[in-house]
């Protein structure tokens, strides 16, 4: 009988990381990969489109947890996940990233004695005001196998007292998805649909609570974007929470900032690959622009992905109007010619698969 393995996903970035691993595990006769969708992102624009774009199968279980405060959402996912794990009785659960689904899945599985594998382990912003940082720390502390995307993850985990034998450097699953789908994404009609005809443009994403829930901070970021848009039109697939906050503040965006609905994976990747610069608070965009060679200004004071700065085209722009505009001006005078970090080669899923077999005491396939 194949060994059941649960892959837990709930938010958009999770699906890009889960998709390549689902394919590899499905090719191994000794495993039965079971996709569980927590419903943390629950509408078609925020998650459903990703299933077709990434060739993901429909989830075996959809928990439909929905939204709420961090505590409410985490608790709801835990409550709905426990009976699923009791029914399936998997040998391991694979949790990805740093969202509420990640920590909820790790907690439930650990309490049931199920092995926890954390994909994208060890990343640290060293900012405990970020909910994601708490999720990372808690998940890593109770995981049996820690799969890291960059060497900073190993250093952080060892500093926190994790046993070296629990850590494996497997590379970046998000880049597996990017490399697999990039040519297909380039065929997207999204630029024509948005009226972008050969012109230079910038791409914006903004969703972190620290940026969009603080009215003063949001206003400063919007003022900086408004000035930048006078030099370069900006296209902004807007997260629902961000749109809601902007509507609450009654701030009018200038005509050269084009707010659009959230995009599917292929449409967004197409825009990202051909933009002149990305302005973002997303960790995934920092990673993808590094591989695409696209300049990136991260609208934060820290990043848990230092490889994107060490190797890539990313720079921290801060969250104040003045610091963002300073970084914008520096991007012209100090252009960065990035390199691709080690093991961001499109083969991370195979290394994750090998590490999982080793964790479960299965023989190597090589």
C-alpha positions as CSV (number, residue, x, y, z in Angstrom):
1,X,0.0,0.0,0.0
2,X,1.3,3.5,-0.9
3,X,2.3,5.7,2.1
4,X,-0.1,8.7,2.5
5,X,1.6,12.1,2.6
6,X,-0.5,15.2,3.2
7,X,0.6,18.4,1.4
8,X,-1.1,21.4,3.0
9,X,-1.7,24.7,1.2
10,X,-3.9,27.6,1.8
11,X,-2.6,30.8,0.3
12,X,-1.4,31.7,-3.2
13,X,2.4,31.3,-2.6
14,X,1.8,27.9,-1.2
15,X,0.4,26.6,-4.4
16,X,3.5,27.5,-6.4
17,X,5.6,25.5,-4.0
18,X,3.3,22.6,-3.7
19,X,2.7,22.0,-7.4
20,X,6.2,20.7,-8.4
21,X,6.4,18.5,-5.3
22,X,2.9,17.0,-6.0
23,X,4.2,16.0,-9.5
24,X,7.3,14.3,-8.2
25,X,5.6,12.5,-5.3
26,X,2.8,11.3,-7.6
27,X,5.5,9.6,-9.8
28,X,6.7,7.6,-6.7
29,X,4.7,4.4,-6.3
30,X,5.5,4.2,-2.7
31,X,3.7,7.5,-1.9
32,X,0.1,8.6,-2.1
33,X,0.2,12.5,-2.1
34,X,-3.0,14.0,-0.7
35,X,-3.5,17.8,-1.3
36,X,-5.4,19.6,1.4
37,X,-6.6,23.2,0.8
38,X,-7.3,25.1,4.0
39,X,-9.3,27.8,2.2
40,X,-7.2,30.6,3.7
41,X,-7.4,32.2,0.3
42,X,-10.8,31.1,-0.8
43,X,-12.0,33.0,-3.9
44,X,-11.1,32.1,-7.5
45,X,-8.9,35.1,-8.1
46,X,-6.9,34.5,-5.0
47,X,-6.5,30.8,-5.3
48,X,-8.8,28.9,-7.7
49,X,-7.1,30.2,-10.9
50,X,-3.8,28.9,-9.6
51,X,-4.9,25.3,-9.8
52,X,-5.4,25.4,-13.5
53,X,-2.4,27.6,-14.1
54,X,-0.1,25.3,-12.2
55,X,-1.7,22.0,-13.4
56,X,-2.6,21.2,-9.8
57,X,-5.2,18.5,-9.2
58,X,-8.3,19.4,-7.2
59,X,-7.6,19.1,-3.5
60,X,-8.8,15.9,-1.9
61,X,-10.0,18.0,1.1
62,X,-11.1,21.6,1.1
63,X,-11.4,22.9,4.7
64,X,-13.1,26.2,3.7
65,X,-11.6,27.9,6.7
66,X,-12.0,31.4,5.3
67,X,-10.9,34.7,6.8
68,X,-10.9,36.1,10.3
69,X,-8.2,37.4,12.7
70,X,-4.9,35.5,12.9
71,X,-6.1,33.6,16.0
72,X,-9.5,32.9,14.5
73,X,-8.2,31.7,11.2
74,X,-5.4,29.6,12.7
75,X,-7.9,28.0,15.2
76,X,-10.5,27.3,12.5
77,X,-7.9,25.6,10.3
78,X,-6.7,23.5,13.2
79,X,-10.2,22.5,14.1
80,X,-11.1,21.4,10.6
81,X,-7.7,19.8,9.8
82,X,-7.6,17.4,12.8
83,X,-10.4,15.0,11.6
84,X,-8.8,14.9,8.2
85,X,-5.5,13.8,9.6
86,X,-7.2,11.3,11.8
87,X,-9.0,9.9,8.8
88,X,-6.0,9.8,6.4
89,X,-3.4,8.9,9.1
90,X,-0.4,10.2,6.9
91,X,3.2,9.3,7.6
92,X,4.0,13.0,7.2
93,X,2.5,16.4,6.6
94,X,4.4,18.8,4.3
95,X,3.7,22.5,5.2
96,X,5.1,25.3,3.2
97,X,6.1,28.9,3.8
98,X,4.9,31.1,6.7
99,X,1.2,31.7,6.5
100,X,-1.4,30.7,9.2
101,X,-2.1,27.5,7.3
102,X,1.5,26.5,7.8
103,X,1.7,26.9,11.6
104,X,-1.8,25.4,12.0
105,X,-0.9,22.3,10.1
106,X,2.3,21.8,11.9
107,X,0.7,22.2,15.3
108,X,-2.1,19.7,14.6
109,X,0.2,17.1,13.1
110,X,2.8,17.4,15.8
111,X,0.2,16.8,18.5
112,X,-1.0,13.7,16.7
113,X,2.5,12.3,16.4
114,X,2.7,12.8,12.6
115,X,6.0,13.9,11.2
116,X,6.2,17.5,10.1
117,X,8.2,18.6,7.1
118,X,8.7,22.4,6.8
119,X,9.4,23.5,3.3
120,X,11.1,27.0,3.2
121,X,12.4,26.6,6.8
122,X,14.8,28.9,8.6
123,X,14.0,32.2,6.9
124,X,14.0,35.1,9.4
125,X,13.2,38.8,9.2
126,X,14.1,39.2,12.9
127,X,11.0,41.3,13.2
128,X,8.5,39.7,15.6
129,X,5.9,42.3,14.8
130,X,5.4,40.3,11.5
131,X,2.8,37.5,12.1
132,X,4.7,35.5,9.5
133,X,7.9,35.6,11.6
134,X,6.0,34.0,14.6
135,X,4.6,31.4,12.2
136,X,8.1,30.6,10.9
137,X,9.7,30.2,14.4
138,X,6.9,28.1,15.8
139,X,6.7,25.8,12.7
140,X,10.5,25.3,12.6
141,X,10.6,24.5,16.4
142,X,8.2,21.5,16.0
143,X,9.2,20.2,12.6
144,X,11.0,16.9,12.1
145,X,12.6,17.8,8.8
146,X,13.6,21.4,7.8
147,X,14.1,22.0,4.1
148,X,15.9,25.3,3.4
149,X,15.9,27.4,0.3
150,X,19.1,29.4,1.0
151,X,22.1,29.1,3.4
152,X,20.8,31.9,5.7
153,X,18.1,29.3,6.7
154,X,20.8,26.9,7.9
155,X,22.6,29.6,9.9
156,X,19.4,30.7,11.6
157,X,18.2,27.2,12.5
158,X,21.6,26.3,13.9
159,X,21.7,29.5,15.9
160,X,18.3,28.5,17.4
161,X,19.6,25.1,18.5
162,X,18.1,22.9,15.7
163,X,20.0,19.6,15.2
164,X,22.0,19.8,12.0
165,X,20.7,16.4,10.9
166,X,17.2,17.8,10.6
167,X,18.3,20.4,8.0
168,X,18.5,19.8,4.3
169,X,19.4,22.4,1.6
170,X,17.0,21.5,-1.2
171,X,16.6,24.8,-3.1
172,X,13.5,26.8,-3.9
173,X,10.3,25.1,-5.1
174,X,8.8,28.5,-6.2
175,X,11.6,28.7,-8.8
176,X,10.7,25.1,-10.0
177,X,7.3,26.5,-10.8
178,X,8.7,29.6,-12.4
179,X,11.1,27.7,-14.7
180,X,8.4,25.2,-15.7
181,X,5.8,27.8,-16.6
182,X,7.8,30.8,-17.8
183,X,7.5,30.2,-21.5
184,X,3.8,29.5,-21.2
185,X,3.4,32.7,-19.2
186,X,5.1,34.7,-21.9
187,X,2.3,33.8,-24.2
188,X,-0.3,35.4,-21.9
189,X,-2.4,38.1,-23.5
190,X,-2.5,40.1,-20.2
191,X,-0.4,43.0,-21.5
192,X,-2.8,43.5,-24.4
193,X,-5.8,43.2,-22.1
194,X,-4.4,45.9,-19.9
195,X,-3.4,48.2,-22.8
196,X,0.4,47.8,-22.3
197,X,1.8,48.0,-25.8
198,X,5.6,47.9,-25.7
199,X,5.9,50.7,-23.1
200,X,8.0,50.5,-20.0
201,X,6.0,50.0,-16.8
202,X,6.4,49.1,-13.2
203,X,4.6,46.3,-11.3
204,X,3.3,46.8,-7.7
205,X,2.1,44.4,-5.1
206,X,1.3,45.4,-1.5
207,X,-0.5,43.3,1.1
208,X,1.3,43.0,4.4
209,X,-0.7,44.3,7.4
210,X,2.1,46.6,8.6
211,X,1.9,48.4,5.3
212,X,-1.8,48.5,4.5
213,X,-3.4,48.6,8.0
214,X,-1.4,51.6,9.2
215,X,-3.1,54.6,7.6
216,X,0.0,56.8,8.0
217,X,2.4,54.2,6.5
218,X,0.0,53.4,3.7
219,X,-0.4,57.1,2.8
220,X,3.4,57.5,2.7
221,X,3.8,54.5,0.4
222,X,1.0,55.8,-1.9
223,X,2.6,59.2,-2.1
224,X,5.9,57.6,-3.2
225,X,4.2,55.5,-5.8
226,X,2.4,58.5,-7.1
227,X,5.7,60.3,-7.7
228,X,7.2,57.3,-9.3
229,X,4.2,56.9,-11.6
230,X,5.0,60.3,-13.1
231,X,8.1,58.7,-14.5
232,X,6.8,55.2,-15.1
233,X,3.2,53.9,-15.3
234,X,2.5,51.4,-12.6
235,X,0.2,48.4,-12.8
236,X,-1.0,47.1,-9.5
237,X,-2.9,43.8,-9.1
238,X,-4.5,44.8,-5.9
239,X,-5.1,42.4,-3.0
240,X,-8.6,42.7,-1.6
241,X,-7.5,43.8,1.8
242,X,-5.4,46.6,0.3
243,X,-8.2,47.8,-1.9
244,X,-10.5,47.9,1.1
245,X,-8.0,49.9,3.1
246,X,-7.4,52.4,0.3
247,X,-11.2,52.9,-0.1
248,X,-11.4,53.4,3.7
249,X,-8.8,56.2,3.5
250,X,-10.5,57.8,0.5
251,X,-7.1,58.3,-1.2
252,X,-7.4,58.8,-4.9
253,X,-4.7,57.1,-7.0
254,X,-3.3,59.1,-9.9
255,X,-4.2,58.0,-13.4
256,X,-0.8,56.4,-14.1
257,X,-1.3,53.9,-11.3
258,X,-3.6,51.3,-12.8
259,X,-5.3,49.2,-10.1
260,X,-6.4,45.8,-11.5
261,X,-8.0,42.8,-10.0
262,X,-5.8,40.0,-8.6
263,X,-4.3,38.0,-11.4
264,X,-3.7,34.3,-12.0
265,X,-0.2,32.9,-11.8
266,X,0.6,32.9,-15.5
267,X,-0.8,36.5,-16.1
268,X,1.2,37.8,-13.1
269,X,4.4,36.0,-14.2
270,X,4.1,37.5,-17.6
271,X,3.8,41.0,-16.3
272,X,6.6,40.4,-13.8
273,X,9.0,39.0,-16.5
274,X,8.6,42.1,-18.7
275,X,8.3,45.0,-16.2
276,X,11.0,47.6,-15.8
277,X,10.9,47.3,-12.0
278,X,8.8,45.6,-9.3
279,X,7.8,47.4,-6.1
280,X,6.6,44.9,-3.6
281,X,6.3,43.7,0.0
282,X,6.0,40.1,-1.1
283,X,8.8,37.6,-0.4
284,X,7.9,35.5,-3.4
285,X,8.2,38.5,-5.8
286,X,11.7,39.2,-4.3
287,X,12.7,35.6,-5.2
288,X,11.1,35.5,-8.7
289,X,12.5,38.9,-9.8
290,X,16.0,37.7,-8.6
291,X,15.7,34.8,-11.1
292,X,14.1,36.9,-13.8
293,X,16.8,39.6,-13.5
294,X,14.2,42.3,-12.9
295,X,15.1,45.2,-10.5
296,X,13.1,45.0,-7.3
297,X,12.4,47.5,-4.6
298,X,11.1,45.8,-1.4
299,X,8.8,48.1,0.5
300,X,9.9,46.9,3.8
301,X,12.7,47.6,6.3
302,X,13.8,44.0,6.4
303,X,13.7,40.8,4.4
304,X,13.7,37.2,5.4
305,X,15.2,36.4,2.0
306,X,18.7,37.9,2.1
307,X,19.9,35.8,-0.9
308,X,17.8,38.1,-3.1
309,X,20.0,41.0,-2.0
310,X,23.3,39.1,-1.8
311,X,22.8,37.5,-5.3
312,X,19.9,39.2,-6.9
313,X,18.5,42.5,-8.0
314,X,16.6,43.3,-4.9
315,X,17.1,46.3,-2.6
316,X,15.3,47.3,0.6
317,X,13.5,50.5,0.1
318,X,11.9,51.0,3.5
319,X,8.3,52.1,4.0
320,X,8.7,55.9,4.2
321,X,8.1,58.1,1.2
322,X,11.6,59.5,1.4
323,X,13.4,56.1,1.6
324,X,11.3,54.7,-1.2
325,X,12.1,57.6,-3.5
326,X,15.8,57.4,-2.6
327,X,15.9,53.7,-3.5
328,X,14.0,54.5,-6.7
329,X,16.6,57.1,-7.7
330,X,19.4,54.7,-6.7
331,X,18.0,52.0,-9.0
332,X,19.1,54.2,-11.9
333,X,22.6,55.1,-10.7
334,X,23.4,51.8,-9.1
335,X,22.0,49.1,-11.3
336,X,22.4,45.6,-9.9
337,X,23.4,42.8,-12.2
338,X,22.2,39.8,-10.2
339,X,23.1,36.2,-10.2
340,X,20.9,33.2,-9.4
341,X,21.4,31.8,-5.9
342,X,22.6,28.2,-5.4
343,X,20.1,25.4,-6.1
344,X,17.5,27.8,-7.5
345,X,17.7,25.6,-10.6
346,X,14.3,24.1,-11.1
347,X,15.2,20.8,-9.4
348,X,14.3,21.5,-5.8
349,X,11.3,19.1,-5.9
350,X,13.6,16.2,-6.6
351,X,15.8,17.1,-3.6
352,X,12.8,17.5,-1.4
353,X,11.5,14.1,-2.5
354,X,14.9,12.5,-1.7
355,X,15.0,14.2,1.8
356,X,11.4,13.0,2.5
357,X,12.3,9.4,1.6
358,X,15.3,9.6,3.9
359,X,13.2,11.0,6.7
360,X,10.8,8.1,6.4
361,X,13.7,5.6,6.3
362,X,13.0,4.6,2.7
363,X,15.8,3.5,0.4
364,X,17.4,6.1,-1.9
365,X,16.2,6.0,-5.5
366,X,19.5,7.0,-6.9
